[in-house]
């Protein structure tokens, strides 16, 4: 094993996971982050692995792509998932965390590792190999410019939005009620709407004033995180059949199913904050206060954070990357996180994990593990390096896995079989590492 440290740029979820995986394989790491010297437009915490868009790491069950990906990562001792378990808050079948405690736990574990040295400085050029670039979707413009001037690297972009957060004490529980869909727990607060209330809210939403976003006229919006006002603009009932769908919920105040429901998810461990599920937005802050206070139960809502929208950059992965997120020009340089073309918190950490494991093996002269298309770790890495028209970021989902050899009827049964196969493959791969 080489004694020279690997430089990991960016201490978000991908960079933190990458540093952890390298160090646990005996590779010394210099983890570099520009905070607190400089912050991106969406970040404000000085600690590592800051969550911005949501505090949810999505579903945990194995009939869900995110659940399977987490199960695979746990087998490889994921730092991000270990920290999530220490800081989790109630969220039904999903894994959600207290943002502050989660970030603090990741930072504490990294700082305590003897092979990880942390540096705080702005990086404006690709460092010498070996290195992993995990600077995130809000990579500093100077570094982006430097990278895109290099062979095979070009930058695309899309826009991402974060939902507003309100204080629990400002929610009117005489209007709202606590429940999860189909009586599966009571982890969500629900604000029910009548048809008349929904109509008034819809009209206010689609006519509200938007904050300016540079280059937004290009309309490169990632479908997985659409702003609520953009979704509403697609038709009067788009929200009622989408994030505001009332199915599986009965308003205990009326004994009836509402016309529409706004759900709020617990944001922190002490349950003092809740975020509006599906309400990513780029409305002006004053407009957010005016329009969202039209939601029953939120008439006096106090906003701990307004929704924001920001530009997210990512590489044209198929042009730039090969196996295990390696740069075509130099395999000892890797890219990870949303900058590499995966989408989502867990997916970002997963890419950092795979990039780091492959780089550690390459530095020791060993053959790199092929996670194959039968695991989501491998399928995500394959997605970002496989030529495809109009390359776009990708979440973990069963559609990117290799199909089963035998046809299985029923989606749930098929997904469970694919999960069982993936985890069995992971067990064999780990034995050979």
N, C-alpha and C positions, 0 to 999 in steps of 0.2 A: 504494500500500500504506500502510495506517495505521501511524503511528509508535508508537501506544500498544501496550504489550506485551499479549499474551494470557496470562492466568493459567491455568496447568494445575495442578489440585489432585490430588496423589497421584503419587508417583514409582515406582509399580509398573510392570509391563510395558506397560500401556495408556498411562499418563501419560508414561513415558519415550519410547515410540514417538511419541506425539502431539507432545511437545516437539521431538523430533528432526525430524519431518516439517515442522512449522511453521517452525522455524529454518532448515531447508534451503530453504525457499521465501521467505526474507527477512523472516519475521515474528519480531520479538523476543518472547521468552518468559520469564515468571517461573514457574519450576517450584517448587511449594510442597509440602513433605512434613512430616508431624508428627514423624518420626523425626529425631534420637534423643531429642527431648523427650518423646515418648510412643510406646509400641509397642502394636500390637494383640495379642490373645492368641496369635496364631500366628506373630508375627514377632519376630526378635531381632537381625538385622543392621542396621547403620547405613547401608549402601549401598543403591543403587537396584535395582529389578527383582529383589527377593528371591523365590526360588522356595521354596514351602512344601510342597505336597502330594507332589511328585515332581520328580526332576531330568530327566525325559524330556519332550521336545517332540514326541513321537510319530513316526509313520512319515514317510519322505521320498519314497517312490515315488508315481508319479502315478495309480496305481489306488486310492489312498487319499485320503480327503477332506483329512486333515491335510497330506499331501504336496502336494496341489494348492494348498492355501491358502498354504503356504510358498513354492511356486514363484511364485505371484502376487505375494506380498509382496517377494520378492527383486527382482522387476522394478521395484519402487518403492524400492529401496535401504533395506530395513528395518534399523534399528539393532539390534533384538532378534536377528534372524537372523545379522547380521554378528558380534555378540558371541558367539552360540552357536557359530559356526564356529571362533572363536578359542579356545573353552574346551570343545570337545566331548570326550566320553569314549566308548569302545566300547560299542555297544548294538545290534549287529546291523543291521537295516534301519531302526532308529529313530535320531532325533537326540536324544542325551542329553548333558548338560553337567556340568562341575564347578561346583557351585552358587556357591562362593565366587569362583572366577575369572570366571564369567559375570557376576555382580553387579558385581564390581570393574571389569570391562571396560565395561559399560554406564555406570557412574558416571564412569569416566575420560573416555569420549567426550563425555558430556553436559557435564562440567565444562570440557572443552577448547573447546567451541563458543562463539564470540564473541557469539552472539545469545541464549544461554541463561544466565539468572541463577537460582541456586538459593537458596531460602529455607527455613528450618526453623522452622515454627510450626504451631500447631493452628488449623485453620479450622473455625469453628462456624456459619457462615452462607454462603449462596451469594454468591460475589464478584460484582462488577460485570462485565457483559459487556464485551468478549468473554472467554469462559472455557470450559474443558473440565474437567468433574468426572470424575476417574478414581480414585476413592478406594477401589475394590475391594470385595470381598464382606464385609469387616470394617470398613466405614465407621464412624468414630467416632459413638457414639450421639447426641451433641449436634448434629452436622451432619445425621445422618439425620432427627432430629426437625425441624430447621429446613427441610430439603428437603421432607419429606412434608406440611408445612403450606402449601406453595405449590401453585398451580393445576396440575392434571393429574399431580401426583407422588404416588404411593402406594407403599409398600414391602411387598413380599412377602419370604419368606425360605425357605431350605432349609438342610440341614445337610451339611457336608463333612467328610471325614476324611483324615488323613495316615498313611501306613504307617511302621512302625518301621524303623530303620537299625541294622545290626550291624557290628562290626569284622571285617575280613577274616581277621585272625589268629586269631579265636575260632571260625571255621568249621572243622569237622572234615572235611578233604578225603579221609579214608578212607571216609567215608559219602557225601559230596557229590561231584558230578562236573561238569566244565565242558562245556557244549554248548548249541547253539541248536536249535530244533525242525527236524526233517527235514535235519539235518546242514548247516544254513545258517550256518556259522561256529561260534564257541565263546565268545560274549560273555556268556553267562549261567551262573551257578552253579545247580545243580539238586540239591535234597534229595529223594530218592526215598522213597516210602512203600509198605509192604506193605498188604494189606487190614487186617490186625490193627492196624498202627500208625495207619492212617487212622481206623479205628473208635475207637480210644482218644483220638486227637487231637480228633475230632469231638465226642465226648461231653464232653471237658474244655472245649472251646470254647463249646458251647451252654449250659453250666452255669456259666461263669465270671462273675465279678462285674463289672458295668459301672460306669463313672464317670457321675456325674450330669451331665445336660445340661439347662439351663433350657429350658422349653417343648418338650422333645423329645416330650411326649405328643401333640403335634400331628402327628407322623409325616410331616412334609414333607421326605422324604429324596430327594435327587437320584439317579436311577437310575444315572447314570454313575459314581458314586463311593460305592457302598454299602459300609458297614462289613462286614468279613468275617464277623462273628458274625451280622449280620442276614441275609446271604446264606445262611449255614449253617442258620439257623432255618427256611428255606424247604423243607428236605428233606435227608435224609441224604446223598444223592449230588450235591447242587447244586454243592458245591465241586469234587468229582471230575470233573464235566462242565463246570466253569467255570474259575476261575483256577488250579486244581490239576490240570487235565486233562493226562494223560501222553502224548497223541498226539505222534508225531514224535520221541520220545525213547527211547533205550535205555540202561539203566544198565550201564556198562562193567564194574562189579563183579560183575554177575550174568549179563549178556548178555541180559536180558529187559526188557520194558517194565514199569515200575512200575505199581502200582494208582493212585497219585496222585503228583504232583510239585509241590513248592514251589520257585518260581524266584526267584533273587536277582539284581538288576541292579546293575552297578557304579555307585557314587554319586559318586565323585570321580576326578580325573585320575590320582592316584597309586594307585588301586585298593585303598585301605585301608578303604573303607566300602562296604557293599552294602545296598540296601533290599529288603524282602520284597514282591515284585510282587503287587498285588491284596490286600494285607493292611491296608488302611485300617481303623482300629478305634477303638472307644471303651471297650475294656476298661481297667480300672484298671491302673496301671503294674505293680504287683506281680503281677497276674494275667497280664499280657502276658509277663513273664519266666517265670512258671511254665508257661503253656500253650504258648508258642512254643518253649520249650526241649524240648518233646516232639517237635519236628520232627527227624527224623534228620539229623545233621550240625550241629544247632544246640543240642546238649545243654549246651554250655558257652558259648553265645553271650553276648557283651558288647554291650549296647545303647547305641549312641552317641546315639540319640534314640528315645524311645518314641512310639508312635502317639498322635495327639491328634484330638479332634473339636471342631468349632467352628461357630458360627452364621454362615451366609453370607446377606447381604442383597442383594436386587436389586430394581430398579424394575419396575413393570408397564409394560413398554416400549410396548405398543400404546396404552396410555392416555396416556403421557407424551411419546413421541418421534415424529418424522416423519423425512423423508429424511436420510440420513447422520448419524444419531444426534442430530439437532437437537431441542431442546425446543420443544414446540408453542407455548408462551407467548412465546418469544424465540429465533429461530434462531441468534443469536450466542452462545447457551449450548448446549453439547453435553455429552453423557454418554458415557463409554467404559469398557471393561473389563467385568468380571463384574457390576459394579453396573448396567450397562445391559441385562443379560440375555443375554450370550453366556457360554459355558462353556468354560474351558480356557485354558492359557497363550498359545498361538499365537493363538487366537481373540480373546483380550483385546488383545494387541498389534495385531491386525488392525483391531479396532474403533477403537483409538486412531489408527491410520493413516488410516482413512477419515474419522473425525471431524475430524482435523487438516487433511487435504487439502481437504475441503469448506469448513471454516471459513476457511482461507487464501484460497480462491477467492472466498468471500462477502465477505471484507474488502477484496479488490481489485476488487470489482464485477464479477467474472466469473461466468459460469454454472457451477454446481457439476457436477462429473463424476458421471454416473449409471453406476455400476459394473454395473448390470443384474443380472438373475437368472441370467445365463449365467456369472458369476464367483462364487466363494465369498465374496469381499469384499463383493459386492453382495447376495448371497443372505442372508448373516448380517445385514447392515443391514436388509434387508427383513423378516427374521423378527422382529426386535425392534420393528418399527413396524407390523406387520400384525395387526389384531384377530383373536384366536383364543380359543376357550374354554380356560380353565385354562392361561394362558400359563406356559411353563417355559423355563429356560435351554437353549441349544442349542449343540452342538459342530458343527464343520465336517463335513459329510457330503454325499454326492451326492444324497440325497433332497430337499434344499432347493434344488437347482439347477433351472433350467428344463429340461424333458425335451428330448431330441433330436427334431428334426423327423421323422427316419426311425427306425423301430424297429431296434435292433441286438441280435442274439442274443448271449448270453454276457455275464455281468456284467463280467468283466475287460475284454473288448473295448468294452463300452458305457462303462465308466468311463474308459478310455483315450481314447475318442472325445470324451467330455465334457471331459476335461482339455485335449485339443488345442484344442477350441473355446474354452474359457475363456482359455487362454493367448494365442490369436490375438486374442480380444476385448481382452485386456489390452494387447497391443501397439498396437492401434488407439487405445485410450483414452489411452495414454501419449503418443502422437503429438499428440493434441489438447489436452493439458494445458498 
